[in-house]
Amino acid sequence: MQRALRIAVVGYGTAGQALAVLLGADGHQLEVFERAAAPGPVGAGFLLQPSGLQVLWNMGLLPQALAHGAPVRRLYGDTPCGGAVMDMQYRDLDTRLMGVGMQRGALFTLLREAWPQHAQLHVDTQITAIDHAGVRVQDQRGKWHGPFDLIIAADGSASTLRAQAQGTQLDRVYPWGALWCLLPREDWPFVDELRQRYIGARKMIGLLPVGTRPGDDTPRLSFFWSLPCSDFVAWEQRGIAAWRDEVAQMWPEAHARLATVQVHGALARASYRDAVVSRWHRGRFVLAGDAAHAMSPQLGQGVNMALLDALAMRDALRASADLDAALQRYQRERKAHVAIYHAGAAG
């Protein structure tokens, strides 16, 4: 078991939040640096896999997640002609398994409320430099913070600190993006299924039940439309009516959900990155979350991976009093797991 460490966490997304909860609970002294002035959830709803649910169980947050999330037991995708492209059910692996669709706002709130009181959050603070010798971080105003025993970069897929580990093999914008919004579930019949509609590999629509969030008891669906990032401008120039007509032809039932989507601004745009690193740590500096392994959002693993990274870091620090050995263990475990998904994305 490690002595209580002084740890800097850069980023307050899912990875940073989970690290704060898990490491703070073990008595480590944390300072979290977030570039946003008012941190909040970013992005569409997501599907928590059993692996991510296990991490929430370790945090003591599983009951709250299940109270807000929507159980998902089937992943189904087809074509406009009704041909099944994907049909997977968790029960085929184990009758006890399921996924849980959640709104990002729900998970953000659960993790924020579980954050230990002694943890410290610096908002509107962008970390621009790392002093590896002194184990310090410098913000955009030139102020140095530290020294720390450990610096964890969890600053997202567009990480400005990824290269500090000196192991970046790939870091590029993912060519496909998405348009998304949250819609009232109302009488949508597939309450425990992720439903997707495809036209070849060119077009894809999805609807995922994502439950409720604190302060809003309305069950919702996460709607997403996948398209190349290079087509965002052309999509807007076409006009919203033309796009709605296209949705109606491709998936009439989904079109019926979009009554409130009458202007382009009702849909948020999302873009993504691919990042592969050969090493996750350098000295007392280590990567976590999308900073370590950003990948295609279609795999739906970003939040799950971030939670698993945080749990692996906690377990590694518990297992060894030697920090170098702990970081090696963390890198070995997470790199092996993430490699499976990078191989799938490459394939």
CORDA-V974396 format. One record per residue. RES is the residue in one small letter. SS is DSSP state (hx for helix, st for strand, lp for the rest). D_LAST is the distance of its C-alpha to the last C-alpha in Angstrom with 1 decimal. Layout:
# CORDA-V974396
[[RES;SS;D_LAST] [RES;SS;D_LAST]]
This chain:
# CORDA-V974396
[[m;lp;39.8] [q;lp;39.8] [r;lp;42.9] [a;lp;42.6] [l;lp;40.6] [r;st;40.8] [i;st;37.3] [a;st;36.2] [v;st;33.2] [v;st;32.0] [g;lp;30.6] [y;lp;31.6] [g;lp;28.4] [t;hx;27.1] [a;hx;26.5] [g;hx;29.9] [q;hx;31.7] [a;hx;30.4] [l;hx;31.3] [a;hx;34.7] [v;hx;35.3] [l;hx;34.2] [l;hx;35.6] [g;hx;38.7] [a;hx;39.4] [d;lp;39.5] [g;lp;42.2] [h;lp;40.3] [q;st;41.7] [l;st;39.1] [e;st;39.2] [v;st;36.5] [f;st;36.1] [e;lp;34.8] [r;lp;34.9] [a;lp;35.6] [a;lp;39.3] [a;lp;38.7] [p;lp;35.6] [g;lp;34.0] [p;lp;30.8] [v;lp;28.3] [g;lp;25.8] [a;lp;25.3] [g;lp;25.5] [f;st;22.8] [l;st;22.0] [l;st;23.1] [q;lp;21.5] [p;hx;23.8] [s;hx;22.8] [g;hx;24.0] [l;hx;27.1] [q;hx;27.9] [v;hx;28.2] [l;hx;30.5] [w;hx;32.5] [n;hx;32.9] [m;hx;34.2] [g;lp;36.6] [l;lp;35.0] [l;hx;33.5] [p;hx;36.6] [q;hx;36.5] [a;hx;32.8] [l;hx;33.4] [a;hx;36.6] [h;hx;34.8] [g;lp;31.3] [a;st;30.5] [p;st;29.4] [v;st;26.2] [r;lp;25.9] [r;st;23.6] [l;st;20.4] [y;st;20.9] [g;st;19.6] [d;st;21.1] [t;st;22.1] [p;lp;25.7] [c;lp;26.7] [g;lp;26.0] [g;lp;23.1] [a;st;21.1] [v;st;17.3] [m;st;17.0] [d;st;19.8] [m;st;19.5] [q;st;22.7] [y;hx;23.2] [r;hx;26.3] [d;hx;24.3] [l;lp;23.3] [d;lp;26.7] [t;lp;29.5] [r;lp;30.0] [l;lp;26.6] [m;lp;25.8] [g;st;24.2] [v;st;26.5] [g;st;26.2] [m;st;28.1] [q;lp;29.3] [r;hx;28.7] [g;hx;32.4] [a;hx;33.0] [l;hx;30.9] [f;hx;32.3] [t;hx;35.8] [l;hx;35.4] [l;hx;34.1] [r;hx;36.7] [e;hx;39.5] [a;lp;38.4] [w;lp;38.6] [p;lp;41.4] [q;lp;44.5] [h;lp;44.8] [a;lp;41.5] [q;st;41.9] [l;st;39.9] [h;st;40.4] [v;lp;39.4] [d;lp;39.4] [t;lp;38.5] [q;lp;35.7] [i;st;35.2] [t;st;35.1] [a;st;35.8] [i;st;35.5] [d;st;38.3] [h;lp;36.7] [a;lp;40.0] [g;lp;41.8] [v;lp;38.8] [r;st;39.7] [v;st;38.0] [q;st;39.5] [d;st;39.4] [q;lp;39.7] [r;lp;43.5] [g;lp;43.7] [k;lp;44.5] [w;st;43.3] [h;st;42.5] [g;lp;42.8] [p;lp;42.9] [f;lp;40.3] [d;lp;39.2] [l;st;35.5] [i;st;33.6] [i;st;30.4] [a;st;28.4] [a;lp;26.8] [d;lp;27.2] [g;lp;23.9] [s;lp;20.9] [a;lp;23.3] [s;lp;24.9] [t;lp;27.7] [l;lp;27.9] [r;hx;24.4] [a;hx;25.5] [q;hx;28.5] [a;hx;26.5] [q;lp;26.0] [g;lp;22.4] [t;st;20.3] [q;st;17.4] [l;st;15.8] [d;st;17.8] [r;st;17.3] [v;st;17.9] [y;lp;15.0] [p;lp;15.7] [w;st;16.0] [g;st;19.0] [a;st;21.0] [l;st;24.6] [w;st;25.9] [c;st;29.2] [l;st;30.9] [l;st;33.0] [p;st;35.6] [r;lp;34.4] [e;lp;37.8] [d;lp;37.6] [w;lp;33.8] [p;lp;33.6] [f;lp;30.2] [v;lp;31.3] [d;lp;28.9] [e;st;25.7] [l;st;22.9] [r;st;23.1] [q;st;20.8] [r;st;21.5] [y;st;19.1] [i;st;20.0] [g;lp;17.0] [a;lp;14.2] [r;lp;17.2] [k;st;19.1] [m;st;18.9] [i;st;21.8] [g;st;22.0] [l;st;25.0] [l;st;25.0] [p;st;28.3] [v;st;28.9] [g;st;32.5] [t;st;35.2] [r;st;35.9] [p;lp;39.0] [g;lp;41.7] [d;st;40.2] [d;st;40.4] [t;st;38.8] [p;st;35.7] [r;st;33.0] [l;st;29.7] [s;st;27.0] [f;st;26.2] [f;st;23.2] [w;st;22.4] [s;st;19.1] [l;st;19.7] [p;st;18.9] [c;hx;21.0] [s;hx;22.7] [d;hx;24.1] [f;hx;25.9] [v;hx;29.2] [a;hx;29.1] [w;hx;28.6] [e;hx;31.7] [q;hx;33.7] [r;hx;33.2] [g;lp;35.1] [i;hx;34.4] [a;hx;36.2] [a;hx;33.9] [w;hx;30.8] [r;hx;32.5] [d;hx;33.3] [e;hx;29.7] [v;hx;28.8] [a;hx;31.8] [q;hx;30.6] [m;hx;27.1] [w;lp;28.1] [p;hx;31.9] [e;hx;31.9] [a;hx;29.8] [h;hx;32.1] [a;hx;35.0] [r;hx;33.7] [l;hx;33.8] [a;lp;37.6] [t;lp;37.9] [v;lp;35.3] [q;lp;37.6] [v;lp;36.8] [h;hx;33.7] [g;hx;34.7] [a;hx;34.1] [l;lp;30.3] [a;st;28.8] [r;st;26.1] [a;st;23.1] [s;lp;20.8] [y;lp;18.2] [r;st;16.9] [d;st;14.0] [a;st;15.6] [v;st;14.9] [v;st;18.0] [s;lp;19.0] [r;lp;22.2] [w;lp;23.2] [h;st;26.9] [r;st;29.7] [g;lp;33.1] [r;lp;34.0] [f;st;31.2] [v;st;27.9] [l;st;25.0] [a;lp;24.0] [g;lp;22.1] [d;hx;20.1] [a;hx;21.9] [a;hx;19.9] [h;hx;16.4] [a;lp;16.2] [m;lp;12.9] [s;lp;12.0] [p;hx;15.0] [q;hx;13.4] [l;hx;12.3] [g;lp;16.1] [q;lp;16.3] [g;hx;18.3] [v;hx;21.7] [n;hx;20.9] [m;hx;19.4] [a;hx;22.6] [l;hx;24.8] [l;hx;23.3] [d;hx;23.7] [a;hx;27.3] [l;hx;28.1] [a;hx;26.7] [m;hx;28.9] [r;hx;31.9] [d;hx;31.5] [a;hx;31.0] [l;hx;34.2] [r;hx;36.0] [a;hx;35.1] [s;lp;36.5] [a;lp;39.5] [d;lp;38.0] [l;hx;35.8] [d;hx;33.9] [a;hx;33.1] [a;hx;32.0] [l;hx;29.6] [q;hx;28.1] [r;hx;27.7] [y;hx;26.1] [q;hx;23.6] [r;hx;22.8] [e;hx;22.3] [r;hx;20.2] [k;hx;18.1] [a;hx;17.1] [h;hx;16.3] [v;hx;14.4] [a;hx;12.1] [i;hx;10.7] [y;hx;9.7] [h;hx;8.5] [a;hx;6.1] [g;hx;5.1] [a;hx;5.4] [a;hx;3.8] [g;lp;0.0]]
